[in-house]
């Protein structure tokens, strides 16, 4: 028995449709695999970038803390040096006052001599 021309055409059409569907399915699977592989690669790269940024941020914060601590230490040393200088100046001033009280004539003579010398130096 021979197939009718319509039946033969239908079979050819069905085979063609089946091949088209199979080809489309293979393309979809290949595309899905390529997208999945790309997603994994991008996620790994994003994870590395995120870890690098976190590490750099932690290091920058640690450096900022060290700088702040050092600035605090230097500020405290500066305050101590200032207070020491004020104390030393006060002690010298008190010694000068005591000397003037004990020896007023010599103090006036020294002041006149220093004034005369300073005047000579500034005149030139």
C-alpha positions in Angstrom: 0.0 0.0 0.0 1.2 3.3 -0.9 0.8 6.3 1.2 -1.3 9.1 0.0 0.5 12.3 -1.1 -1.1 14.1 1.9 0.1 11.5 4.4 3.7 11.7 2.9 3.6 15.5 3.2 2.3 15.3 6.7 5.1 12.9 7.7 7.7 15.2 6.1 6.1 18.1 7.9 6.1 16.3 11.2 9.8 15.2 10.8 10.7 18.8 9.9 8.7 20.1 12.9 10.4 17.5 15.1 13.9 18.5 13.9 13.1 22.2 14.3 11.8 21.5 17.9 14.9 19.4 18.7 17.2 22.1 17.3 15.4 24.8 19.2 15.6 22.7 22.4 19.4 22.2 21.9 19.9 25.9 21.3 17.9 26.7 24.5 19.9 24.2 26.5 23.2 25.5 25.2 22.1 29.1 25.9 21.0 28.2 29.4 24.4 26.5 30.1 26.3 29.5 28.7 24.3 31.9 30.8 24.7 29.7 33.9 28.5 29.6 33.3 28.7 33.3 32.7 26.6 34.0 35.9 29.0 31.9 38.0 32.0 33.6 36.6 30.5 37.1 37.2 29.4 36.1 40.7 32.9 34.8 41.5 34.4 38.1 40.1 31.9 40.1 42.1 32.7 38.2 45.2 36.5 38.9 44.7 35.8 42.6 44.1 33.6 42.8 47.2 36.2 41.0 49.3 38.9 43.3 48.0 36.9 46.4 48.7 36.1 45.2 52.2 39.7 44.4 52.9 40.8 47.8 51.6 38.1 49.6 53.7 39.2 47.7 56.8 42.9 48.7 56.2 41.9 52.3 55.6 39.9 52.4 58.7 42.7 50.9 60.7 45.1 53.5 59.3 42.7 56.2 60.2 42.4 54.9 63.8 46.2 54.8 64.1 46.5 58.4 62.7 43.9 59.6 65.2 45.6 57.8 68.1 49.0 59.4 67.0 47.4 62.8 66.7 46.0 62.4 70.2 49.4 61.4 71.5 51.1 64.4 69.8 48.4 66.7 71.1 48.9 65.5 74.6 52.7 65.9 74.3 52.2 69.4 72.9 50.0 70.3 75.9 52.6 68.9 78.3 55.4 70.8 76.6 53.3 74.0 76.7 52.5 73.6 80.4 56.2 72.9 81.1 57.3 76.0 79.2 54.7 78.1 81.1 55.9 76.7 84.4 59.6 77.3 83.5 58.7 80.9 82.4 56.8 81.5 85.7 59.8 80.2 87.7 62.2 82.4 85.8 59.9 85.4 86.3 59.7 84.7 90.0 63.5 84.4 90.2 63.8 87.8 88.4 61.4 89.4 90.9 63.2 87.9 93.8 66.5 89.2 92.4 65.1 92.7 91.9 63.7 92.7 95.5 67.0 91.7 96.9 69.2 93.9 94.8 67.2 96.8 93.4 70.2 99.1 92.5 72.0 96.3 90.6 68.8 95.4 88.8 68.3 99.0 87.6 71.9 99.2 86.5 71.5 95.9 84.5 68.3 97.2 83.0 69.9 100.5 81.9 72.9 98.7 80.5 70.7 96.2 78.6 68.6 99.1 77.3 71.7 101.0 76.2 73.1 98.0 74.4 69.8 97.2 72.7 69.5 100.8 71.6 73.0 100.6 70.0 72.2 97.4 68.2 68.9 98.6 66.9 70.3 101.9 65.7 72.5 100.1 63.1 
